[in-house]
Amino acid sequence: MNFSLPNERTSTLHLILLMVVAYAFSVAMRLIWIDWASGMPEFYWNNQLMINTNDGYYFATAAHNALSHIFDANPRIAEPWSSATIALTALLSKVFPLESVVLYLPVFISSLVVVPLILIARLFNAPYFGFFSALLASIAWSYYNRTMAGYYDTDMFSAMAPMMIVYFLIATTMKENITWALLSAFSIMFYPFLYDQGLSVIYAVSIFYMGYMLVFHRKESFTYYSIALLSVSLFLVPVWIKIVLIATLTFLYQRGILSIRVLIILGAAAFAVFLVNGNVASLIWAKILSYTAKGTESEGLHFFQVTQTVREAGKIPFSEIANRISGSIPLLFVAFIGYIALVFRHKAFVLTLPLLGIGLFSFWGGLRFTIYAVPVAALGAVYFLYVITATAASLKIRYGIIVASTLIFLSPHIAHILEYKVPTVMSAKEVSALEKFKSLSDSKDYTVAWWDYGYPLWFYTHTNTLIDGGKHNHDNFIVSEILTTSSPIEAARLARIAVETYVSSGYKEIADTLFIGQNGVPKNVSDYLDTLRYEESVVLPKKTRDVYVYLPWRMIDILPTITLFSNLDLNAPDNRQQPYMYSTASVQDTGKALDLGNGITVLKEKNILKIGNQEIPIKEFYQVGYDQNNKLQVNRQQFASEGLNIVYMPNYGRFMVLDDFYLNSTYIQMFVFEHYDKDLFEPVILDPMTKIYKLKI
């Protein structure tokens, strides 16, 4: 069987037309979400659809600050030129509304992935091979999810930028030309500006290039020049130093001043410097550990690690990996077989192996890694079609089969796009409450909130937070303790101490500052918290700004996860049993019983909760709802001295089964019941979706 790609050489105009068609297809598929979301009034703010990823507000806030400087009191705001996403957004927002830019930018940037795929195929005189692959890669499940309209994040560069680098590297291996080597070096140098999270990916691809050249072109001086060039581009030094080194090296190489022996020495030296300076092994190993670590830290204070609570970093089944990369398990195997055949026949494609390998690492590291394998799998799947049609009776039949099969390969991804109806991060009602809060607060103030809501709070309230989507470290313990403690005075004192300590320490980690002595020895954290809870003579730091506590309705579902971070003994490995809470909107009334799902039933006549085969008394029953004047009404019935509590919230259509730990927590008391200590807190926003309290101490 002939594994070679057919000669599909076309004119430059024809090539551009293929790119335009593939790009338009990708853009059109991403506009489907816009069409659906446009019919949802609750998704609009400032006459524009809002975005659907929390992290997008980090970049949006930085871009906003670049134009207005209203967030200068926030120590976490990124500089506009620290990221292409921020810089490009700020630039475009001088012409278009910011809300429109952040909504549509992922659509138009991510769709550019079709360009390097078609260009790579053009290197082998097979642009249609690249075209079909581009159609598939541009809307593949995983790539679409993280680059759809409104998914405003650096992920819009996650596949396009590495594939562009791969294009330059493959071209360099084929042409052995200084121009292509320089394009490779400068694209690698520019890459962190586009997508700094993928630096380890580019390390791997670059090392594969160097290995490839040493295996297949080791006798040529160009090999060692290009290795030195790429190594320099990967140095972790200021860009101007790299440019000077690259220019000097290229000048000497062009002039023929450097012998092959000298080039070998320079290449080896530059590579060694890259390994040490870039801390390559440690970086890659740290990335692996960060996505495979579990539980609590084993040394020092035993803080709960956040990685395992992030869905995108959790272990996923193979079927989901296959769906996200290729659309199904059979299609993934087709892609894998095609990829092996592609590398066997055109060995330069081995440079894409790191991307495929990192994509398969998602089985351990989580679903976010699948995105890297998407374009490589697309190339493999389409090449499989080229191989099995190699003996077709005519070109018409061959391309007819390829086109029809490509449409079949596209179908699960198109079906996914049509079904994938994700909401915006915030609803219009929530943003309305935050806008009102903004008018009552100051940009130097702090809002205590779980890290999921940090960036949106920055953007809509202009206040600061202790933790956020990029800063969820040991301080998760502090915020979790404030949100879940049963002691209002502990919550208030800890909130004030945390904020003032954070500011006065120069924005260091609060937990480490409070809980670790100057000698590096951990303090007894339980004793410290008991002091805040019970001692009357606690001296609080001087108040320099207002502090607020943000309690949104949407936090109800993640309260058990938040609890994990503080319901533990930091001074010793702790396997204590977690408190009990179950929340559901799926209820069936069978007359004598309420079926709450998951094997949980309320036996009405007995006032008993049946959980599986276990029967537990209902201690207290609460019905909490709003009257016609939007005032909260609470009705309470007590049935037993011990047991579990039930809270029914008809306005939300929600039942909660919870123990006393959760019932008495800050969140349940202050959000659900609007019960607060008037000496410590005062309500600022009391909205059914959002409740914000101001600290009085």
N, C-alpha and C positions, 0 to 999 in steps of 0.2 A: 504493500500500500504506500502511496506517495504522501509523505508527511509535509512536503514543501507547500508554502503559501503560493497561490497562483499570481501571475503578474497582472496586477490591477492598476498599473501606472496610469495616472490621470494628470490633467493640467492643473496648474495652481488654482485657477478659477473653480474648477470642479472640486478640488480639495476644500476650498473655502465654502462652497455650497454644501458639501457634506457636513462641515462643522456647523454651519448656520442651521441646517435642518435638525441635527442632533441637539444643538443648543436650544432651539425653539421647542422641541419636544420636551426636554427637561424642564424648561420654564413653564410650559403649558400644564404639565402634570402637577407642578407645585402651586399653580394658581387655583387648583381644584379646592384646596383648603380655604383660600380667600373667598371663593364663590359660596362655600357652605357657611363660613363664619360671618359673612356679610349679612346673613339673615338672623343673626343673634344680637339684639340690641345690647345685651349685657356684656358683650365683648368690646364695646366701643368706649373710647374716652377721647375728648378733644376732636370729635368727628373722625376718628381713625381707629381701626382695629388695633388692639393691644397685642403684645407678643406672647408667646406660649412657653417660654423657658425662663426660669428664675435667674440663671446666670447672665442672661442678656442685659439685665438691668445694671450689672457691674460695668459693662462697656458703655451702655447708654448714659449712665451717670457720669462716667469719665469724659465722654464726648460732650455732654451737656456742660460740664465744668470747664472744658476747654473753650467753650463759647461764652460762658457767663461768670465763671469763678465763684459761684454761689456755694460750692461744696468745699471750699478751701480749709474749713475747720475739720474736715474728715481726713484722718491720717492714712486711710486705706484707698483713697482715690488714686487711680493710675494716671501717669503722665500721658498726654495725648500721643506722643511719639514712641511710647513703649510697645505699641501694638498697631498693626495695620488696620485691624478692625476699628479701633478707636480713632485713629488718624483719618481713615477713609470716611467714617461716619461724621466726624466733625467737619471735614471738608464739604461733604455732600449736604450737610445740614445748613450750610450757608446759602444753599440754593433751594432745598426742599425742606419741608417740615421734619423735625427729628423723628417724630412718631412714624412717618412714612418711610424714612430711610431704614430704621431698624426693622420694620416689618418686611420690606422687600429686598434688602441687601442680601440675605442668605439665598434667595431665589436666583439672583443674577450672578453671584460669585460662585456658588457651589456648582451651577450648571456648566461652568468653565472646565469641569473635569473632562468633558468630551474632547477638548482641544489636545491635551497630551496623548490621549488614547489613539486618536486618529493620526497624530504626528508620529507616534511610535510605529504604528502599522505602516505609515508611508515610508519609513526607513527600509522596510522590507518589500516596498512596492505593492502593498496590499491595503490601500486606504479604506476599502469597503469592509475588510476585516476589522479595522479600527472603528468604523462607523457603527457596525452592528454591536460591537463590544461597548461602544460609548452609549448607545441607547439603553443597553442593559445596566451598565454601571451607574448611569446618571440617576436612575430611579429605584435602584435596588433597595430593598426593605430597610436595611440598617442605615444606608447613606441618606435615604429620604427622611427617615425619622429625625436625623440630627442636622438636616439642612433645609427642611421645609420652610415655607413662608412663616415668618414669626419666630422661627428657631434661631434667634439672633445670637450667635456665639462664634468663637474662632473655629468651630467644627466646619464652617463653610469652606475652610481651606484644607481640611484634614486629608482629603483624598486628592484634590487637584494639585496641591503643592508637591507632595511626594512623587506623584506620577510625572510632573513636569521635570523634576530632578532626575527621575529614572530615564525620561526621554533624552535629556542631555547626556547622561552617563552612557546609555546604550549607543547614542550617536558617536560619543567619544571613542568607545571601543571599536566601532566600525570604521570611523574616518581617521582616527589618530591625528587629529587636527588641533592646533593650539586654540583656535577660536572656540571649538566645542569644549575643550578642557576648561577654558576660562568661563564659558557659560555655565558649566557644571559647578565650578568653584563659586562663582558669584550667586548662583541660585541657592547653593547650600548655605552661603554666608547670609543670604537674605531670609532664609527659611524661618529662623526663630522670630523674626518680626511678624511673620504670618501666623505661625502656629508653634509657639514655644513648647507646648506640651508634648509634641512629637519629636523632640530632639533625639531621644534614644532611637527612634525609628530611622532617622537620617544617619546616625552613627552606624547602625547595622547595615544600611544600604551602601554607605561609603566603604565600609570594610569589605563588603562583598565585592564591590568594584575593584578594590585593590587586590583582593585575592584572585579575582578573575583575570586581571591583567598579568599578575605574576605567573599564573598557570599557563595562559595562552599566548602572552606577548612578553615573556620575561627577557628575551634577548634584545629588545628594542629600547633605546634611550627614552623614547616618549613615555614608556610605562612608568619610569621612575620620576620623570618630570611631573606627570599627572598625579602620581601618588603624593609627591611633595606638595603639589598645588592644592589638592583636596585636603591634605592634612592641615595645611596652614589655614584653609578656609574654616576648619573645624576648631581652631584654637579658641579658647575662651579669653580673648584679649580684645581691646577696643578695635573697632572696624578699621580705623585708619592705619593701625599697625599691620593688620592683615593685608590691606590694599598695597601698602608699601612693600611688604615681603613678596606678595604675588607679582607685583610689577617688576621688582628686582630679579626674581627667579625667572620670569618670562623673558626679560631683556637678555639675561645671560644665556638662556637656552636658545633663543632666536639667533644670537650672535655666534653660536657654536663654541662658546668659551668653555662650557662644561662637558667634560668627557663622561662616558657612561659610568666609569668607576666613581667619579665625583657625584654624579646624579644618584647612583645607588646609595652612597653615603648620605647625601642630602635627603633622599626619600626616606631612608631608615630613621634618620635623626628627626625629621619632621613628624613621622608617624609615632615615634617614641614620645616626642613632646606632646602630641595630640592625646595619646593614651594617658599620660600623666596629668597634663594640664586640663584635659576634659574630664578627668576622673571617670573614664568610660565604664570600667567594670562596676564601680560603686554606683554610678548613675543607673545602669541597667538593672543591677541587683536591687537597688532601692525601689525602682519602679515595680519590680516583680513582688517584692515584699509588701509594698503599699497596697497592692490589690489582692494579696493572699493572706494578709495578717488577719487574725481573728481574736475576739475576746478582749481581755484587759492586758495592759502592759505588764511585763514580767519583772521589771526592775524599778526601783524607786517607788514613788506613789503609783498605785495600780489604777490608772485612769482607763476608762472604757474607750476602746478604739472605734473611730467613726466609720471606717471603711466598710465594715460588714453591715452597716445600717443603710448604706447607699445602694439603691437598687441596681444602678448601672455597674457597680463593682461586685455584685453578688454572683455566685456560681450559677450557671444556667445550663439547662439540658441541651444535649447535642442537637435535638430537633429544632430548638430555637436558634441555635447557632447557624444551622443549615438554612432555616427560613430567612434569617437576617442577611446572610451572605449571598445566597443563590435562589431563595424562594421555596426550597423544599430539600429534603434529604436526597432524593434521586438526582435533582439538578446539581446539588453540591458534588456528588460523586461524578457526574458528567463533567463538571468544571475541573475537578481534580485530575481526572483521566486526561482531559484535554490539555491541562497545564503541563502534565508530565510529557505528553507528546510534543508540546510546543517547545519546552526546554530541550528535549532530546534532539529536535530538528534545528532549532535556532537557539544555540546555547547562551546568547546574550540575555535572554529572558530570565536567566537564573538570578539576575540582579533584582528581580521582583520577589524572590523567595522570602526575604525578611518580612515583607508586607503580608504575604500569605501566612507565614509562621506566626506573626503577631496577631493576625486575625483569629487563628486557631487557638492562640493562648487565651482567648475569651472564655474557653471552657473552664479555666481556673480563675482568670482575672475579672471576668464580667463582660457584659454585652457591649460596652463602649469600644472594645478592641475589634469587634467584627468589622467595623467601618474600613479598616486598613486593607482587609482582604477583598473587599467588594470589586475594585477595578481589576485585580489580578484574576479573580474567579470569573469575571465577565470575559476576559481574554481567553481563559481556558475553555469556558463553555462554548464560545463561538468557534474557537479553533477546533474543538471536537466536531462541530458541524462541517467544517472544511475538510477534516480528515475523512469522515464517513461518506462524504459526497465526492471524494476525489475521483471515483470511477464512474461518475454519472455520465449518461449517454451524451449530454450536451450541456453547455454553459447555462442555458435557460432552465433546464431541469435542476442543475446544481444550485443555482441561485434561488430558484423557486423553493427548493427544499430548505435552504438556509434562511430565507425570509420567513417562510411559514413557521419554521422551528424557532426562530428568534421571537416571533410573536407569541408562541407558546411559552417560551422562557420568560417573556415579559408579563404574561397574564397574572401570575400570583402577586407580582409587585404592583401591578395596576389595581388588582382587586384589593390589596392592602391599602393603597392610597385612597381608594374610594370609601373604605371602611374606617380609616384612621381619622377620627374626628376629635382631636384633642382640644380642650378648652384653653382660653387664655389664662395666664398666671393669676390675674386678678379679675374680679367682676367689676362692673361699673359702680355697683353699690359700695363695694369695698374701697375703691379708689376715691369715691365721693367722700367717704368718712376720713380717709387719709389726707385728702386735700383740705378738709375742714381742720384736721389736726395740725396740718402745716401752718395754717394761719394763727394757731395758738401757741406754737413752739418756736424755737430759735435754732439756727443751723449748728450751734455749738452744743445743743442738748443731746442726750442719749436716750435711745429707746431700747429697753431690755426685751429681746425677742429671740425665738429660736432661729438657728442659722439659716433655715430655709427662706426666711422672710427678710433677711438682712438687706440684700440688694434692692428689692422692691421698695423697702422702707426708705432707703437712701433716695431713690429716684422720686418718690411721690411725697415724702415728708421733709426731705432735706436734713433730717436728723441723723445721728450716728448710731452704730450698734457695737456691741461687744464681740459678737461672732457673726459670721456671714458665710456665704457659699465657698469662699476661699480661705477662711480663717475659722476652721472648726477644730480646735486643738484641745488642750487641757481646760480651757475656759468653758467648754461645753458643760463641765461639771458645775460651774458657778451658775450659769443660766438655768440649767436643769433643776438645780436645788431651789432657786427662786421660784420657778414655775410649779414645783411639786411639793414643796414643804407645807406642812399643816400649820406652821407658825407665821402669822402675818408680820410679827416684829422681826423675826429672822429674815424673812423675804425682803422687808424694807431696809433693814440695816445692811444686809449683804449687797443689795442693789446699790446703795449709796457708796459703800466701801469699794465695791468692784469698779464703779465708774471713776471715782476720784483716784483710786490707785492706778488704774489704767492710764489716766491722763498724766498724773504726777510722775509716773515711772518712765515716761517717754514711750508709752504704748507697748510695754512688755506684757508677756503673758501674765494675767492676773493671778491665776491659780498658783503658778510657780513663785510669784512674788509674795503671796500671802502664806503659802503652805510649806515653803522650804526656807530654812534658816540661812543666815549668812555663812555658816559653816558647811552648807550643802546638805545638812541632815533634815529629812522631812519632819514637820511638826505633826502632832496628833490632830488630824483634821476633825474628827468627831468631837473632841473637846472644844476646838475652836468654834464649831457650829453651835454646840450646846451653850457656849458663852453668849453668842449672839441671840440665842433663843430665850435664855433664862436670866442672864445677868442684867441688873438695872443700870449699872454704872459703866456701860460700854461707851467709850469716847469715839465719836464718829469724826471722820475727816471734815475739814471745812468745805461747805457747799460752794461750788464754783459754777454750777449749771443745773438745770432741771433734769430730772430723770423720770422716764415714763415706762410703764409696763404694757406691752402690746399683747392682747389676748384675742386672736381671731377665731371664728367658728371653725375654720378649716383645720385648726390644730387638733381638733377632737380626735381625729383618726390616728394621729401620730403621737398622742400623749404617752402611750405605753413605751414607744421607742425613746422618747425624750427621757422617761423615767430611768431607763437603763443606765444613763450617764451619771446619775447621782445616787441611786439606790444601791450603794455598795460602800464597802470600807476601803478607803484609799490606802490605808496603812498596812493592809494584809490582803492576800488573795481571798476573795469573798465569793462564796457560792450560795448566798442567801436566796431564798425563794422570792420571786418577783410578785408584787401585788396583782390583784385580779381586776381586769376591766374588759368588758365586751360591749361593743357599740354596733347597732344595726338599724337599717331603714327597711329591712325586709321582714315583715311581720305578717303572720296569718292567724286570724282569730277563729278557732274551731268551736267556740261556744264555752266549753269548760276550760279551755287552755289557750294560751298564746304561744305560738311556735315562733321563736326568734331566730331559728336557723342554727346550723352547726351543732345540732343535738341539744339545744338549750330551749326549755319549755317552762312557761309559767303556769302552774296549776292553780287556777283562780280560787276554787273553793277551799283549798288547803293553805293558801298563801305560801306556797312552796315553789322553789326553783328546782327544776330537774336538769342537771347537767350530766349528760350521758346516763349512767346508772345511779348517779349520786343525787340525793335529795337534800337541799339546803334551805333553811328557813329564809323568808324575806324579812329582813330587819326593818327597813323603812321604804315607803313608796312615795315618790314625789311626782307631781304633775306641774311642769313649769312652762308657762306660755305667756303670750302678750294679749292684752285686752284691746278694745277698739281704739284706745288712746295711746297705744304702743307702750303701755306700762307693763312691767313684768309682774306676773301673778304666780305665787308659789303655794301649792296645796300639799301638805305632808300628812302621811299616815304611818303610824308605827305599829308593827305587828309582832316583833320579837326583840329580845335584848341582844341577840347575836345573829349573825348571818350576813347575807349580801343585800345591797340596796339596789333599788330600781328607780331610774329617773326617766320619766316619759316627757318628751318635748314635742307636742303636737305641731307647733309651727315649723318644725324641722322634719317632722315625720320620723323621729328617731327615738329608739329605746336604748338605754344604757344600763348594764348590769355591772356594778362596781363595789369594791370593798371600801372599808372606812378610810384606807390610805388615800384612795383617789377622791372619795367624797369630800374629804377635808383638805384636799390640795388647793394651792393658790388658784390654779386654773379653773377647777370646777366651782369653787366657792365664788370667785370674782367674775367669771364669765357666765356660768350657768345660772347661779343664784343672785348675782350682783350683790353679794354679801362681802363687805370689806370693813376694815378698821378705819373709822373716820379720823382718828388721830394720826394715821400713817399714810393714808391714800385719799385722793379725791378723784372722782370720775371726770374725765375730759370728753370722752366719746362713749356713749352707751347706745350702740346700734345693734340690732339683732345679729349682724355679721361681724362686727368689729367693736371691741371694748378696750379702751385705753385709759389707764389710771396714772395720775401724776403723784410722784412721791412728795410727801409733805415734810420729811425730815432731811 
